[in-house]
Amino acid sequence: MTSPTDIGAALQQDGDAGGAAEPFGLGSSPLRSDALPKALGIYPYAADLWAEGLLWGAVLRSPHPHARILGIDTSAALALPGVHAVVTAADLPAGPDGTPDGAPSGPIVSDRPVLAAGVVRHHGEPVAAVAADHPDTARLAVGLIVVEYEPLEAVTDPEQAFTAPALHPDGNLFRHLPLRTGDPEAVGEVVVEGLYQVGRQDPAPLGAEAGLAVPRPDGGVELHLSSTDPHGDRDRTAACLGLEPDRVRLVVTGVPGATADREDLSFQVTLALLALRTGRPVKMTLTREESFHTHTSRHPALLRYRHHADADGTLVKVEAQILLDGGAYADVSAEALAAATAFSVGPYNCPNVFVDAWAVRTNNPPAGRMRGEGAVQACFAYESQLDQLAARIGVDPVEIRRRNVMATGDPLPTGQAVTCPAPVAALLDAVAAEPLPALPVDDPDAEWLLPGGPGGAGDPAAVRRGIGYAVGMVHMLGAEGEDEVATATVRVSGDHATVICAAVDAGQGFATLARQIVQSVLGIGEVYIAPADSDQSVAGPSARGRHTWVSGGAVERAALMVRHQLLQPIAANFGMSVELLQIADGKITSYDGVLGMPVAEALEGKELWATAQCRPHPTEALDEAGQGDAFVSIAFCAMRAVVDVDIELGAVRVVEMTVAQDVGRALNPRQIEDRIEAGVAQGVGLALLEDLRTEGGLLANPSLTGYRLPTALDTPEIRIAALLEERDVVAPFGAKAVSAVPAVAAPAAVAAAVRAATGLPVGRLPIRPEDAVTG
C-alpha cells in the first residue's frame, strides 16, 4: 500500500512523468503513471468531457432480434422542443448501387450497418439517433420515433444457421476452416469423446461507452473517445461518413478498462454524424444496458472432440468439430476461428489431427474480440479431453500432460514449427510442485471459507475438494498475413524525454513500459508520454500483446537512434567508437573507465529526436488444409486450480489458483503479476459466473445485477509459482505478452478441479450449480 505521504509526494510531480530515481528502467516495477489519479478519482474519462454549446445524443435500438423495417416516422421526435436532429440510415452515404445501406463497416469484413437499413439482425441494433439540448430530452425523443417492423423468424441456434435462409446478402457462413494433417486412418487403443459448450462472456468494461464529437470548420469532425485503435477507428469512421481520413481526427481519452474493443463502430459514427448534422458538439454516454447491446462479446462455442491414444496415454489422433456463434455480423469471427482451429490440440504433440471448424451468422448479439478469442474455447475442450483420457487409463492428470507436451521446435497441427521458447513441461512441473493450500477447519469461525459462505454452505460434510490442471496457449500479434507495424518518436530536451506514439494504454501499462524503455536506453529519469491521437503515426490496436512487442520495439529503436546521436560526438572527442561507451545509472562511461560523465551534462543545451518503426516478420494465411505459418509467436501458461464444492447444493468456491507462465523477459515484474491476476479473475468469471444469456435472440440479463461478475470475494488466492524467462530472440527485449493466456487456462483448470471434486463430466461453461450436484 502507498501511504498518504507517498501519495502527496507523487502528486507533486508535473504531468505524466517518472521523476523518481528508483525504481528505474527495464526490469524494475515503478508505480504506474495513472495509478494515483485513478485511485483518487481524478483521472479524466470520456464521460467527463464537456464543450461549449454541447448537445446530447441518444440511440433508438431494435426491440426485435430479426425484423424488416417497413417505415420510420421521426416527425414527433423532431417536433419535441430541444431536439436539433434525428438521423437514420437514409442520412448516411448511399451504397454502391445508390440505395441506403446504413454505411456498413467492420474491423475485417464490412457487413455491419451503422444504422439498420431495411432489416434489423439482432436485438439492440441501432436504428436511429437523436441530438437534443438535454440528455433526458434526447431519450424522450428516441421514445417518440415510430418504427414499423415486420418481425421475421430469428435464427438463434448456430447449428440451424447452415440450413436457414440467408440472414444477410453475404450468407450465414463467415468461415469454414478444415485442418488436415497426418493419417486419417490412424486409430488408438484408447478412445475418449466429449461434447463441450462455452457460453457468451461479456467484457463488461468498468466504464460504459461515452464520447464527444466536435464539428470542424473544414467540414470534418473531431472525436474524443476511449478508443483502443485510433487510426483504425478514424479510417472506418471517415469511410462511413464519406469523408477523407484527414478530415476526421480521433483523440484518445482515458480508457476505463478494456479486455476487448471499447466501442462498436456505430457508436462513434453516429456520434460524428449528429455533430456534423447539427454543427454543434454532441456528447453521448450510454447506460449500462445500452453498453451490453453496443460492444461485442466472446463467441459462444460448441465443440465435439474425439481423442485416440496408445495404452500409455500418448496421443495418436485428435478429431474435432468446432462451431463458433458469430452473431449477426462478422467482426473478427474468421480470426477467432483460426486460433480455435490451430490450437485445437493445445500445447501437446499429436501426429494426426483432423478438424472442421465453422463460424456462422445468427440473430444473436455480435461476437468479437476478447482476451484469447478462439483459444479459450479450444482450451476448455482439449483439457477436458485429457482429463477424461487420464481417468480412462488410470494415470495422474499431470502425468498425462507430461507425456504429450510440446517443446521448442515441435510443430503445430498447422505445420508451423514452434520456434519461440515453449517451456511447457517446466511450467507444468512448476505448478505441480507448489504446496497445496490447507483444508478449511471444521469450526464456526471457518464457515466463511466454505462454498456459499456463512449460513449458505449447507452441510460441511457435503464439501469436497478438487484439484485440476490446465495448460493454455495464445498467439501474439495479428495472424494470417496481417501487417503489424508501429511507429514511435523519442524527443530529448535538456533533462527530460518525450515519447510520441499512438499506442493506447488500455490498462496493460504501455505508458509505464515506454518510460522504462527510454530510461534504460538513455539514462534519463524524467520521461513524458504524449497523449495518443490519430494525428500521430500508426501504432495499431491494443490487442494480443502487440504494444509490448511492436510499439515497445519502435520506442526502443527510436531511443537507440537518439542514444547514437548523443554518444557519437563524445566518442569522436575521445577517439573511440560509440560501441565502447555505455549508459548506466544516469552516467555515460567508457569501457576503460577513463570517461565518466552524467547524462544530464552531456544533454545540456541539446535537442535530439528520432522516429523509428517496428514490424515483425510476416505470416501467411492458413490454406485449404489448415496449413501455414500463421502466427508470429506463441505464449504458454500452466495453471492449477483448487476448489471446494458442496455436492448437495452445487456451490463452488475457488480456493487457490497457482500459475506458471513463460514471459520471455520480465520487463516490469509487478505489472506482469497484476496482468496475470486480472486474467485469472476473468477466467474464473467465465468458469463459474459470467453468462450473457439470450432468450429467442433477446438479451435476458443486460445489467450488472443480472450479468454476474466475480467480486473480490469470488476471486481466489492467486499464487505465481514461476515467471520463466526464456527470451524470444525475435521479439524486442525477448518479452512475451502476458494478459490473455491466464484467461485462457483458468476456466479449463477450474472445470478440471470441479470435475475432480464431483466425478461429474462438467462439459459446459459457466458451470451451473446443477452441474456440480452429485445426488
N, C-alpha and C positions, 0 to 999 in steps of 0.2 A: 504494500500500500504506500501511496505517496502522502507525506504529511502535509498539513496546511501550509507550513513554512515553505516546503518544497514547491507546492502549487504556486504560491505567491511569487517565489523567485523565478519560476519558469515563465510566468505571465509577464515578467518584466522584459523578456526578450521581444524584440521587434519582429513583426511579420512572421513568415513561415521559415524560421531559421533554426539551425542547430548550432548554438553558440557554445555549448558546454564542451570542455576539453575532453571529458570522459563520460560515457564510452565514445569511441571514435573509430570510424571506418568499418570495413567488412569484417565479419566475424564477431562483432560486438552486438549488443542489444540496447540501443538507445531508446529513450521514450519516443513513441510516435508523435509526430508533429501535431496531429489532430486529436490526440488523446485527451488532453486537458480541456480544450474548447468543447468537445463532445460531452465529456463528463460534467462540465459546468453548465451545459445547456446554452452556450453562446455560439455554437458552430452554425454558420448560415446554410440553410437548405432552400430548395426551390419554393417551398410553401411559405417562406418568409419574405419573398420578393415583393416589391412594390414599385409602381411607376405613376407619374402624374397623368391624370385622365384615365385611370385604369377602368377597364370593363371586365366582367366576369363571364366565363364560358361554362356551358353545361351541355351534356350529350344525351340524346334520346337513343335508347337501346332496344333491340328487339326482344319482345316477351316470348318469342317462339324460337325453337331450335331450327326450324325449316319452314319457310313460307315464301309465297310470292307477294311482292309489293304491288298492289293494284293502283294505289294513289296515295299522295301525301298532301294534306291541306295544312298549310302553315299560316293561314290568314289570322286565326285567333291569336296565335303567338306573336305575330308581327304587330297586331293591334294593341298588345299589352303595353301600357306606359313603362318606359325604361328599357324596352327591348330595342337594340340597334341593328341586329342582323339575325337571320335564320338561314342556315345553309344545308343543302342536301347534295347528293351525288351530282345533280344537274349543275351545280356551281363549280365542279371540278373540271379540268380539261377532258375533252371527249377522247374516246379510244380511237384506234387507227381507222375503224370503219365509220367514224363520225357519231357513234352512239355513246351516251353517258355510261361509263363502266366503273365509276367510283374510284378512278385512278389507282388501279391495283399495284401493289408493290410487295416486297418481302426481302429477307436477307439473302436468299439464294434464288427462289422462284417467285416471280411477280404474279401472284394469283389472289392476293388478299386486298379487297377494296378498302379504301379509306373510309368511305361511307357506302353502305349497301346500295347496290344499283339493281333493281329488279327482283332480286332474291336475297333473303337472309339465310345464312347457312349455319348459324349457331346462336344459342341463347346469349343475349347481351351484345350482339354485333351492333356497332354504331350505325344509325340510320340518318340522323340529323343532328345539328348542333345550333346553339343559341349564344349570342353575346348580349349581355344586359348590364345595367349600371349597378346591380347588386346581385350577390350570389343567390339570394332567395328568389329574386325576380327571374333570374335565368332558369332556375329549376322549375318555377311555376310555369314559365313559358314553354319549357320542354313538355310539361304535362298537358298543354293546350294544343300541341301538334297532333293532328288526327292522321293516323296511318291505317289505310285499309289493307288488311292482309288476307291472303288465301292460304290457310295452313296446308302444308304438304307433309307427307309421311316422312318422319325422321329416321335416318339410319344411325342407330346408336351402338349396334353390335359390330365391332370391326370384322368379324368373320362373315357378316352379311354384306359387307362392302364389295366383295368380289362379284356378287351376282345382282346387287341392287342397281337401279337406274343411276346414271351418272349424276352426281351432285354438283358438278362443275364442268365447264367445257373441257378442262384438262383431264377429266375422268376421275376415278376413285382410287387409282393406284399411284402412289407417289414414287415407289421404287420396289422392284423385286431384285434381290441380290442373292444369287446362288454362290455357294462356296464348295469347291470340289478339289480334294487332294487325297492321293493315295488310292488304295484298292477298295472299290465299293463292295467286293465280295468278302472282305475280311470280317471275321467274327471272333468273339472272345469266349472264354469258358464261363465267364460270369457276365450277365446282362442285367442292368437296372434301368428302369424307366421312370419318368416323372412328368407331371403337368404342373406348371408354375404360373402364378398370376402376380402382377405388380400393379398397384393402384396409382391414382393420379396424385402426385405430390406437387404442392404449390410452393413457389419461392417465398411467398408471404413476407415481402420486404418490410423492414421496420417502419419505413415511411411510405405512405401511398403516393402514387404518381402525382406530380404537380409541375407546373411550368408557367413561363411568361413569354409571350410573343410581342415584339415591338416592331411596328412597320418602319421602313427606312425611306428616306427621301427619294432614293433611286428606284422605288417600286419593289424593293426586296423586303426581307424580314429578318429580324434577329431573334433567335430563340435562346432562352435561358432554361436549361433542362438538366436533370441528373442523368445525362446520357453516359453510357459506357463505351460508345463508339461515335465520337463527334463527327468524323468525316463520313462514315457510312450513313449516319442519320441525316447529315446535311445533304448528301448526294441523293438519297432516296426522297427526302422531303422536296428538294428542288424539282426532281423528276415528276413527282405527283402534282406539283403546282404549276408545271410548265415553265419553270424559271431556270436560268443558268446557275450552276452551283455557286458562282462567286456573288450571287445576289441573295444567298442565304448564309447567314453566319450563325453558328451554334456555339454558345458559351456554356461550359460545364459548371453547374452549381454543385454544392455538396451532395454526395451520393449517400443516402441513408441506408446503406447495406445493399449488396447485390450478389446473389448467387446465380443469376440468370440475367436476361435482358431486362433493362429497367422499365421500358415502356413498349407497348405496341405502337407501330408506326402511325396508326390512325390518330393517336392522341396528339402527337406533335404536328402532323399535317393539318388536322382540324383546327388546332390552336393557331397555327400560322394563317390558315385560310380566314378565320374570323378577324384576325388583326388586319389582314390586307383588305377585307371587305369593309370594315368599319373605319380604317385609318387611325385606330386607337390601340394602345397596348391592351392585351387581353391576357388574363390570368385564369388558370384552371387548376383546381385542387380536387382530386377525386375522393369520394367516400371509400371506406374500406370495401364495401360491397362492389362498387364500381372497379376498384383495383383488382379484385378477383376476376372480374369479367374482362379486364383490359390486357393484362400480361399473360404470357403463355405459361404452361405448367409442364411437369415431367410426363413423358409418354407412358400411358398405361400399356402393359405388355402381357401377352400370352405366350408361353414358351413350352414346347414339348421336347423332351430330351430322351435319348437312349444312349447309355454308355456301355461299351463292350470292354472287358478287361481279362487279363490272364488270371490264373488262380491266386497269384500273389498280389493282385491289385494293379499291375502295370497296365496302363490304358492301351487298348488296341484300336478302337474306333469310337468316334462320337458322331451321332446323328442328331440333328436338331431342326425344329421349325420355330421360327421367331416371328411374331406378329406384333407390330407397334401401331397403336391407335394415334394417328397424327392429328385427329380432329378435323376441323373444317378447311384448314389451309396448310400449305406445305411447310412454311417456315424452315426449320433445319432437320426435317424428318429424314431426308436422304443421308445426311451426315451422321445422325444418331444411329441409323440402321447400319452404316458402315462400321461403327465402333462395336455395336452389338454382335455383328457377324464376325469381325476379325478377332474379337476377344471371347468368342462363344465357348472356347475350351478353357479360357483363363490362362494363368501363367504355368501351364502344365504341358508336357510333351505328349503328343499323340500323332502317330504316323498317318492315320486315316480319318479324315474329317469331311462330313457331308452335311451341309446346312442349306436350308432355304429360308430366306428372311424377306419379309414384306413390311412396308409401311403404307397404310391406307388412309383414305379420306372418309370421315364420318361427319355427322352433325353434332358431335361433341365439341367442347371448347378446344381451340387450337393448342397443340403441344409444341414446345420449342426447346430452347437451350436452357439447361440447368446442370449443375455440377455432375460431371461424369455421365452425360446423356448417352444412353445405349449401354454403357459399361455396367451401370448399376443393375439393370435388369438381367443382363447376362450373368453377372457375378452371383446373384441370388440363385439362379438356376444351376450353374455348374458346381457351385459349392454344395448345394443341397444334394446333387447327384453323388459327389464324392463322399458325403456323409452316409448316403444310402449304400454306396459300394463298400465303405469301411465296415458298416454293420453286417453286410451280407457275408463278407469273408472273415469277419471276426478280428479286425485289427484296429488299432487306435486311430482316431481321425487325423492326428498329426502325422502318424506314420504313413498313411495312405497318400498324404500330400507329399511327404519327403520322397516317396518312391517315384513321383511323377514330375517334380518341379523342374522348370526350365532354368537355364543358366545363360550367361552371355555367349552368343554365337549360335544358340538354338533358333530354329525357325518358328515363326508364327504359322498358323494354318494358311495364311495368305501367301506363304512362300518367302516373306520378308525375314531376313536374318535379324535377330535382336543384337545389334552391335553396341548398344549402350550397356552400362552395368546393370545386371539383373541378379542381384544377390537374394533371390527368393528363398533359398534354403536357409541362409543366415538369418533372414527376417523371421522365418517360421521358428527357427531354433530360439531366437531371442525372446519371442513372446511365450513360447512353451516353457522356458527356463525360469520365468518370473514366478515368485511365490504366489500362491492363491490367497485371496482375502479370507479373513476369519468368518466363520459362521455366526449369524446373529444369536445372541444369548437368549434363551427362552425365559424371559422375565418381563414384567410390565414396563420397565424402563426402556426395553429394546423393541417395543411394539412398532415404533415408527420405522424400524428397519425392515419390517415385513411388507410384502405386497399389499397395497391398499391403505397402509398407514394405520394409526390408532383407530380402533373401532371398526375398521373396514377390512381387516386382514383375515377374518374368518377364523378357522381353527388352525393354530400354528402347526399342528401335526400334519396338516394338508400341504404344507410348503415343501417344495422340492427344489434342490439346487441343480443347475445345469451349466455345463461349460462347453462353449463352442468356438470353433476356429474358422477363419476365412482369410483368403489372400486375394486382394484386388489389384487391378491394373488399369491405367488410363493412358491415352496418348496425350502428348503435349503439342501445342500449336495447332494450326489447321492441318487438314488431311486431304488426301487425294488430289494433289496438284494445286491446292490453294496457295496463293502467293502471300508469304508472310514478310513484311518489311516494316521497319520503324526508323524514324529519323529523330535525332536529338541535337541540340546546340548547347554548348557549355561556354559561358562567358565569365571571365575573371577580371575583376576591377578592384585594385587595392587588396584589401584583406578579406574579400568575400567573393563567392562564385554564385552564378545563377544558372539553373538548368531549365531549358525551354524544350518541352516535349509534350505532345498531345496525349500521352498515355494517362488514362484516368485512374486515379487511386479510388477504387470502388470498395475499399475495405481491406484489400490484400496487402497494403503497406508499401506501394511502389514509391511514394514520395520519400519515405524514410530510406528505402533501399537506394534510390538515386542519390540522396545526400551522402550515404555511406560510400558509394562508389567514388564520388568526386573527392571525398575526404581521403580515401585510400590512395587514389592516383595522384592527387595534387597536394595533399598535406594541409588543406585549408579546412578549418573547423566550421566556418560560417558559410553555409550553403543554402540558398533560397531556391524554391521550386516554383516556377511561374504557373499561374492558373492555366488550365487546358482550354483551348478553343479550336475551332476549325480553321482559323487563320494560320495556325502553325502547320508544320509539315505532318504528313500522315504517320500515325503510330498504331492504328488498328484497334480492334475491340479488346475489352478487358475480359478475356476468356481463355481457358485452357493453359493458364500459367504463362501466357505469351509475353507479358510485360517484363517478367523477371528475365526471360531469355532474350527477346528481340529488342524491347525498349531499353532494358538494362544494358544489353550489349551495345546499343547505339550510344548510350550515355558514356559507357566506358571508352569506346573508340574516340568520341569527341574529347573526353578528358585527356586521353593519351596524346592526342594531337596538340592540345594546349600544353601539356607537360613538355612535349618536344620543343614547342616554341619558347617555353620558359628556360629550359636547360641548355638549349643549343648555344646561345651566346656565352653562357657561363663556361660550358665545356670548351668553347673555342678560346676563351681567355686563358684557360689553364692548359691548353694544348692536348686535350684528351677528347675521346668520343663521348657522346651523350650516354651510351650504354654503361659507362663507368661511373655514372652519377646515380644516386638513389634518393628518394624522398621518403622519410620515415619520421614519425613523431614531430611533424612540423618543421623538419630541418632538411636541407639539401647537403648531402655528404658525398665525398668521393670514396672510391674503393680503397684508397691507401690512407684515408683519414686526414689528409692534408687540408682538404676543404671542408668547412662546416659553416653553413650559412642558414639563418632562419628563412623559411619560405616567404614570410611577410616582407623581409628585407629585399629579397630578390624580386618581389612583385611590386615594390613601391614605385608608384607613378606609371605603371603599365596597364594597358587594356589588351587582353588577349581573348580570342574566341575561336571556336571551330565547330563545324557541323559534320556529322557522320551518320551513316546508315548501317543497319544490321539486317541481313537477310539469310536465314538458314538454308541448308541445302534443299533442293527441290524434291517433291514427292510426286507420285503418279496415281491416277485413278485405278481402282480395282477393275479387273477385266471381267468377261462373262463367266469365268470360273472362280471369281473372287480372289484372283491372284494379283499381286503387285506390291511395290514398296510405297505404301500409302501414308506412312507415319514418319515424322522427324525423329521422335524419341518416345520412350515409354517410362512411366514411373510405377513403382510397386509398393504395396503396403500389406503387412500381415497383422492380423488382429485376433485377440482372444476376448470373448465375452463371457462374463459370469452373471447369471440371472437367478433369481428366486421366483418360483412360480407357485401360486396357490392353485392346485389342480382341481379344487372344487369350484372356485369362483372364476378361474381363468385370469386372475390378476397377475401381472408380471412386473417385477422390479429389476431393473438392470443395476447390478451391484457394482460392477467394475468393467472397464474396457481397457485392455492392455494393447499398446500399439508399438510396432516397429516399422520404420519407413526408410526407404532409401532416398536421401535428399540430394545426392551428388556432392554438394558442399553446403554447409550451414552458414549462409551469409548473415543471418540475423536469428540466432537460436530462439530468442523469446518470441519473435514473430512466427517462426515455424511452429513452435508449440501452441501458440494461440490459434493458428490456422488449422492445425490438426484437431485441437479440441472443438473448434467450430464445425469441422467436417464430421467428427464423430457424433456431435449433438444432432446435426441434421440427419445423419444416418439412423440414429436411434429414433428420431421422429418418424421417418419412413417405416421403420420396423414395427412400431407399436401404435402410433397415434395419427399420423398425417394421412388424410384421405379426402380429397376434394371430390365429393360424390355427385353423381348426376342421376336424375330420375326422368327417363324419357327424353334425355338431352338437356334438361333444365338443371342448373346448378342448385343443389339441395342445401348446401351449407356455406355460402359465401360471406362468412364473417369470422372474426377471431374468437367467437364463442362457439360457433358450430364447427369450424375447422380447428382442430386441436393441435397446438404446438407444444413441444417439450419446454417446460419451465426449468428453473434452477433445481427444483425438487425432482424433476424427472431425469435430469442429466446426471449420469453416474460419475463416480470417481474415474478419472482418466489417467492411466499410468503410461508414460512413454518409456518403453523398455530400451529402445535404441533408435538413434538417428544415424544410419550408416552413411558414411561419407566416402563413396567411391565415385570420383569425379567423371562426369560425362565429357569426354575430351572434345566433342564437337559443340558443346554448349558454352556460352560465355560464363566464366567463373567455374564451369563444371557443375553448375547447380541444376536441380530439377524442381518442377512445380510440386507443391505440397498440399494444396487445398482440396482438390477433387477426390484423390484416391482414398482418403479416410471415409468420405461419404459413400464411396463405392463398396468398401469392405464391411463397414459397420452393420448395415441391415442383414447381410448374409451371416455375420458372426452371431448377432442376436438371435436370428432364426435358428441357427445351429444349436445355440445354448438352450432355447426353449424346447427344441426337438429332443435334446439330451435329457432335459428335466422331465418331460412328459411321455416320451416314447411315441409321440404322435408325428405324422409326416410333415406338418407345417409347410404347406405349399402355396401360401399367399401372403403378400404384404399389403397393408399392415396386418399384423397378427391380431385377430379379434379375440375377445375373451373365450368365445365358444371353440376357438382353435386350440386352446390350451387346457380345456377341461377333459379329464380322463374318465370321469364317472358317468 
